[in-house]
Amino acid sequence: MNPIRTFLPAAMLAVVLGNLIVAPSAACADATRTPSRHFDLVNVTFDSVTALAITPTGREAFQDIALGKPLQGGLNSMTFDVPAGGCLRDLRVTFHGGRTEIFPRIDVCRSTGLRLTSRGGGPGG
């Protein structure tokens, strides 16, 4: 019998069995991964946002969110990933010129974003 004809079915069987083992492992890994929560910040003010930080409500340990470049005012937006933790968060926004506003008790589980206006912000979504 030809050795190639004997080897080919065995190699195909090994590939199929290997795929059967890898596919469930990948699905299992995805199932245990905590999905990241996205949050939108919309700047409708006249000032640029130069810094952004978030912390669980009631704590002072704000974690900086990378902006890349200032978020210009006038209906510009950005999306960032909320760090792992609970739903209620405080958001600290620093504007051009150094003015800082803290938006307390934002429920990042129930709202998808925050709209910054010249009269203050409000949950969006």
Rosetta silent file (secondary structure, phi, psi, omega in degrees, C-alpha in Angstrom):
SEQUENCE: MNPIRTFLPAAMLAVVLGNLIVAPSAACADATRTPSRHFDLVNVTFDSVTALAITPTGREAFQDIALGKPLQGGLNSMTFDVPAGGCLRDLRVTFHGGRTEIFPRIDVCRSTGLRLTSRGGGPGG
SCORE:     score description
SCORE:     0.000 S_00000001
   1 L     0.000  147.776 -178.005    0.000    0.000    0.000 S_00000001
   2 L   -71.991  127.473 -178.166    1.154    3.537   -0.758 S_00000001
   3 H   -63.809  -28.064  179.411    2.511    5.273    2.405 S_00000001
   4 H   -68.709  -39.510  178.994    0.993    8.630    1.352 S_00000001
   5 H   -66.385  -29.442  178.143   -2.502    7.108    1.195 S_00000001
   6 H   -79.211  -39.168 -176.139   -2.038    5.744    4.705 S_00000001
   7 H   -73.226  -39.952 -174.744   -0.567    8.940    6.146 S_00000001
   8 H   -59.487  -49.471  178.080   -3.071   11.429    4.652 S_00000001
   9 H   -62.523  -36.624  179.109   -6.220   10.148    6.417 S_00000001
  10 H   -66.116  -39.705  178.909   -4.335    9.944    9.731 S_00000001
  11 H   -66.455  -41.208  178.743   -3.088   13.543    9.343 S_00000001
  12 H   -64.258  -40.696  178.130   -6.592   14.806    8.515 S_00000001
  13 H   -62.528  -40.163  178.727   -8.008   13.002   11.543 S_00000001
  14 H   -63.862  -40.910  179.102   -5.362   14.642   13.764 S_00000001
  15 H   -64.895  -45.398 -179.302   -6.246   18.115   12.420 S_00000001
  16 H   -62.395  -46.694  179.568   -9.983   17.573   12.949 S_00000001
  17 H   -64.518  -37.252  176.718   -9.482   16.293   16.505 S_00000001
  18 H   -62.439  -40.713  178.161   -7.132   19.186   17.261 S_00000001
  19 H   -66.856  -34.821  178.476   -9.773   21.688   16.131 S_00000001
  20 H   -66.141  -30.304  179.481  -12.389   20.016   18.311 S_00000001
  21 H   -81.097  -40.427 -176.561  -10.178   20.541   21.344 S_00000001
  22 H   -71.221  -41.668 -175.909   -9.137   24.151   20.549 S_00000001
  23 H   -59.420  -49.578  178.251  -12.608   25.526   19.699 S_00000001
  24 H   -64.132  -32.476  179.465  -14.230   24.768   23.089 S_00000001
  25 H   -64.499  -41.887  178.641  -11.135   26.112   24.893 S_00000001
  26 H   -66.152  -40.801  179.223  -11.412   29.448   23.069 S_00000001
  27 H   -64.798  -38.926  179.161  -15.153   29.637   23.782 S_00000001
  28 H   -65.561  -40.154  179.432  -14.525   28.901   27.449 S_00000001
  29 H   -64.111  -40.413  178.367  -11.886   31.648   27.640 S_00000001
  30 H   -66.624  -34.587 -177.975  -14.327   34.184   26.149 S_00000001
  31 H   -67.932  -31.593 -177.820  -17.041   33.148   28.593 S_00000001
  32 H   -89.096  -12.078 -179.742  -14.879   33.890   31.641 S_00000001
  33 L   -74.387  133.933  177.627  -13.598   37.233   30.337 S_00000001
  34 L   -80.404  123.298 -179.506  -15.359   40.252   31.847 S_00000001
  35 L   -67.947  141.339  178.698  -16.658   42.463   29.050 S_00000001
  36 L   -79.064  148.777 -179.052  -15.390   46.008   29.198 S_00000001
  37 E  -100.768  125.563  179.556  -17.967   48.737   29.617 S_00000001
  38 E   -93.826  146.355 -178.799  -17.765   51.601   27.135 S_00000001
  39 E  -139.682  133.870 -178.032  -18.741   55.129   28.127 S_00000001
  40 E   -99.878  137.628  173.459  -19.206   58.169   25.887 S_00000001
  41 E  -118.821  119.451 -179.413  -18.208   61.699   26.844 S_00000001
  42 E  -111.080  124.494 -178.116  -19.775   64.426   24.708 S_00000001
  43 E  -105.735  106.466  178.538  -18.363   67.947   25.062 S_00000001
  44 L  -106.973    7.900 -179.752  -20.881   70.629   24.088 S_00000001
  45 L   -78.716  179.619  176.727  -19.188   73.344   26.157 S_00000001
  46 L   -88.548  -11.299 -175.877  -17.078   76.207   24.832 S_00000001
  47 L  -106.041  152.969  175.118  -13.944   74.836   26.545 S_00000001
  48 L   -81.627  144.712  172.781  -11.711   71.889   25.691 S_00000001
  49 E   -86.860  122.757 -177.621  -11.463   68.972   28.110 S_00000001
  50 E  -104.148  -18.394  178.677   -7.780   68.533   28.923 S_00000001
  51 E  -151.973  149.619 -179.247   -7.973   65.738   31.509 S_00000001
  52 E  -142.564  136.499  179.049  -10.424   63.053   32.549 S_00000001
  53 E  -145.335  153.587 -176.887  -10.347   60.719   35.562 S_00000001
  54 E  -137.254  148.351  177.162  -12.731   58.188   37.116 S_00000001
  55 E  -150.605  155.208  170.868  -13.085   56.531   40.519 S_00000001
  56 E   -60.181  143.703 -177.050  -15.646   54.414   42.346 S_00000001
  57 L   -54.338  134.167  177.002  -18.094   56.721   44.112 S_00000001
  58 L    88.926   -2.822  178.884  -16.854   57.977   47.470 S_00000001
  59 L  -107.685  157.702 -179.905  -13.168   57.275   46.857 S_00000001
  60 L  -102.686   -1.637 -175.092  -10.409   59.753   46.139 S_00000001
  61 L   -85.907   72.791 -179.808   -8.215   57.414   44.064 S_00000001
  62 L   -68.291  138.685  176.394   -9.047   58.800   40.624 S_00000001
  63 E  -106.670  123.805 -179.073   -7.670   56.841   37.686 S_00000001
  64 E   -67.474  140.873  174.527   -6.669   58.959   34.689 S_00000001
  65 E  -106.413  127.000 -178.633   -8.292   58.202   31.345 S_00000001
  66 L   -70.360  123.565  177.313   -6.022   58.796   28.354 S_00000001
  67 L   -92.359  -27.437 -173.990   -7.463   61.441   26.048 S_00000001
  68 L    84.388  -64.629  174.783   -4.654   61.456   23.506 S_00000001
  69 L  -141.123  160.115 -179.089   -5.382   65.095   22.708 S_00000001
  70 L   -56.075  142.911  177.437   -7.765   67.603   24.306 S_00000001
  71 E   -87.433  104.103 -176.708  -11.443   66.998   23.573 S_00000001
  72 L   -61.460  149.115  175.657  -12.503   70.196   21.860 S_00000001
  73 L   -76.986  171.687  176.316  -15.805   71.816   22.805 S_00000001
  74 L    93.724   40.562  176.275  -18.687   72.284   20.413 S_00000001
  75 L    77.445   46.398  171.407  -20.226   68.792   20.074 S_00000001
  76 E  -108.922  152.590 -176.724  -17.163   66.572   20.021 S_00000001
  77 E  -141.168  164.946  175.525  -17.127   63.185   21.688 S_00000001
  78 E  -147.372  158.832  175.950  -14.929   60.305   22.733 S_00000001
  79 E  -122.443  136.596  177.529  -15.498   56.790   24.037 S_00000001
  80 E  -134.467  159.953  177.185  -13.441   55.191   26.786 S_00000001
  81 E   -87.560  128.745  177.691  -13.416   51.880   28.638 S_00000001
  82 E   -77.828  129.057  177.404  -14.595   52.073   32.228 S_00000001
  83 L   -59.456  153.824 -179.362  -12.145   50.308   34.568 S_00000001
  84 L   -57.309  145.952  179.470  -13.464   47.179   36.290 S_00000001
  85 L   149.536 -164.306 -177.208  -15.539   47.784   39.397 S_00000001
  86 L   -74.570 -178.093 -175.585  -19.003   48.740   40.529 S_00000001
  87 L   -81.871  -38.078 -176.032  -21.664   50.743   38.743 S_00000001
  88 E   -84.308  123.820 -177.234  -21.553   54.060   40.629 S_00000001
  89 E  -132.569  153.670  170.036  -18.599   56.230   39.639 S_00000001
  90 E  -105.829  136.845 -178.884  -17.390   59.781   40.116 S_00000001
  91 E  -117.921  128.892  178.473  -15.977   61.464   37.035 S_00000001
  92 E  -109.056  121.713 -178.279  -13.500   64.347   37.246 S_00000001
  93 E  -115.639  127.906  177.291  -13.282   66.575   34.179 S_00000001
  94 E  -111.216  128.307 -178.230  -10.579   69.235   33.810 S_00000001
  95 E  -100.502  163.622  175.085  -11.135   71.985   31.266 S_00000001
  96 L   -55.124  131.774 -176.856   -8.704   74.270   29.460 S_00000001
  97 L   100.312   -8.824  175.390   -7.607   76.902   31.953 S_00000001
  98 L    96.944   -6.735  179.333   -7.581   74.474   34.875 S_00000001
  99 L   -64.790  133.472 -178.771  -11.264   74.539   35.882 S_00000001
 100 E  -121.963  137.275  174.264  -12.272   71.156   37.298 S_00000001
 101 E  -126.534  139.181  175.295  -15.738   69.687   37.743 S_00000001
 102 E  -110.057  128.863  177.556  -16.627   66.463   39.509 S_00000001
 103 E  -106.623  103.437 -173.651  -19.716   64.611   38.375 S_00000001
 104 E   -84.582  155.822  169.318  -20.676   62.331   41.282 S_00000001
 105 E    54.345   47.154  174.930  -22.611   59.069   41.356 S_00000001
 106 E   -84.211  125.591  179.244  -22.817   58.350   37.632 S_00000001
 107 E   -86.950   97.845 -176.882  -24.340   54.917   37.099 S_00000001
 108 L   -74.583   -9.218  175.856  -22.171   53.513   34.298 S_00000001
 109 L   -83.909  -30.358 -176.943  -24.317   50.358   34.216 S_00000001
 110 L  -100.566  -21.266  178.856  -27.526   52.243   33.396 S_00000001
 111 L  -119.271  153.953 -176.428  -26.214   55.111   31.270 S_00000001
 112 L  -103.180   -4.527 -178.584  -23.940   55.002   28.272 S_00000001
 113 E  -176.087  179.826  179.637  -22.431   58.443   28.521 S_00000001
 114 E  -134.015  131.643  178.444  -22.246   61.958   29.872 S_00000001
 115 E  -105.598  116.437  179.340  -23.020   65.135   27.952 S_00000001
 116 E   -88.550  122.442  177.623  -21.045   68.150   29.153 S_00000001
 117 E  -122.181  171.034 -179.950  -22.899   71.411   28.650 S_00000001
 118 L   -68.574  -14.682  177.363  -22.192   74.957   29.761 S_00000001
 119 L  -102.492   16.478 -178.096  -24.843   74.438   32.488 S_00000001
 120 E   107.211  175.484 -177.231  -23.270   71.203   33.779 S_00000001
 121 E  -106.696  169.792  176.308  -23.508   67.633   32.532 S_00000001
 122 E  -151.983  152.666  179.720  -26.134   64.998   32.573 S_00000001
 123 E   -60.480  143.471  177.683  -26.245   61.278   31.929 S_00000001
 124 E  -116.268  162.337  175.556  -26.727   60.332   28.330 S_00000001
 125 L    85.476    0.000    0.000  -28.153   57.237   26.700 S_00000001
